[in-house]
Amino acid sequence: MYKRSTTVINKTGLHARPASIFVNKANSFDSTITITNLSLSNAKTVNAKSIISILSLGMGKDSKVEIAAEGKDEVNAVDSLINLINTGFGE
């Protein structure tokens, strides 16, 4: 398993458009991928390949998140998704 953390930087957080981009990217990998909103007191973890699950985390600007993956492309998957968040989804 490989995991990394980052902070959501775009002003509107992970709303529908960036969540859709995130899920499409996550689905391009074979690994099992999860995302955790570390800013929540209960640190909820969900399937990163499900838009409904991503939106349920309510990740706004400055939310701290952890992405974890397990599988043959786990490092590339996590690094690519972290980069997507770190670039603010082009917003």
Wavefront OBJ file of the C-alpha trace (Angstrom):
o trace
v 0.000 0.000 0.000
v 1.188 3.491 -0.878
v -0.328 6.696 0.506
v 0.260 10.422 0.631
v -1.499 13.473 2.055
v -2.169 16.943 0.679
v -4.488 19.916 1.117
v -7.295 20.981 -1.231
v -6.273 24.399 -2.603
v -8.987 25.396 -5.054
v -11.483 27.975 -3.764
v -14.570 25.834 -4.221
v -13.122 22.586 -2.900
v -13.959 19.212 -4.398
v -17.402 20.085 -5.786
v -19.028 18.278 -8.737
v -16.673 19.326 -11.576
v -13.341 18.601 -9.883
v -14.801 15.486 -8.242
v -15.734 14.215 -11.696
v -12.205 14.868 -12.965
v -10.769 13.138 -9.886
v -12.982 10.053 -10.287
v -12.239 9.774 -14.021
v -8.508 9.870 -13.258
v -8.880 7.353 -10.406
v -10.775 4.975 -12.692
v -7.875 4.983 -15.154
v -5.841 2.912 -12.662
v -6.168 -0.763 -11.789
v -5.323 -0.307 -8.103
v -7.904 -0.057 -5.348
v -7.876 3.616 -4.331
v -9.352 5.337 -1.288
v -9.502 8.939 -0.168
v -9.862 10.139 3.411
v -10.945 13.584 4.573
v -8.534 14.050 7.470
v -10.204 17.364 8.360
v -13.271 15.542 9.681
v -13.212 14.518 13.319
v -14.096 10.946 12.298
v -11.703 10.900 9.262
v -14.109 9.196 6.859
v -12.539 7.022 4.107
v -14.315 6.276 0.825
v -13.773 4.645 -2.553
v -11.948 7.197 -4.748
v -13.576 5.752 -7.873
v -17.118 6.754 -6.807
v -18.289 10.324 -7.394
v -21.104 9.979 -4.844
v -18.593 8.818 -2.228
v -16.188 11.667 -3.049
v -18.947 14.277 -2.769
v -20.102 12.775 0.545
v -16.777 13.792 2.119
v -17.637 17.494 1.768
v -14.063 18.509 1.021
v -13.827 22.278 0.905
v -10.843 24.560 0.485
v -8.074 23.744 2.970
v -9.412 20.240 3.679
v -6.542 17.860 4.420
v -6.885 14.606 2.475
v -5.055 11.310 2.287
v -5.039 9.172 -0.831
v -4.082 5.513 -0.546
v -3.810 2.837 -3.214
v -3.020 -0.836 -3.340
v -2.175 -2.661 -6.543
v 0.307 -2.856 -9.368
v 0.081 0.865 -10.267
v -0.418 2.204 -6.727
v 2.473 4.694 -6.736
v 1.502 6.205 -10.083
v -2.154 6.335 -9.032
v -1.530 8.167 -5.760
v 1.060 10.531 -7.215
v -1.212 11.422 -10.165
v -4.213 12.114 -7.932
v -2.136 14.150 -5.471
v -0.820 16.202 -8.405
v -4.387 16.805 -9.601
v -5.380 18.191 -6.203
v -2.144 20.194 -5.859
v -2.762 21.945 -9.189
v -6.279 22.982 -8.131
v -7.993 21.107 -10.963
v -7.168 23.986 -13.292
v -9.530 26.380 -11.509
l 1 2 3 4 5 6 7 8 9 10 11 12 13 14 15 16 17 18 19 20 21 22 23 24 25 26 27 28 29 30 31 32 33 34 35 36 37 38 39 40 41 42 43 44 45 46 47 48 49 50 51 52 53 54 55 56 57 58 59 60 61 62 63 64 65 66 67 68 69 70 71 72 73 74 75 76 77 78 79 80 81 82 83 84 85 86 87 88 89 90 91
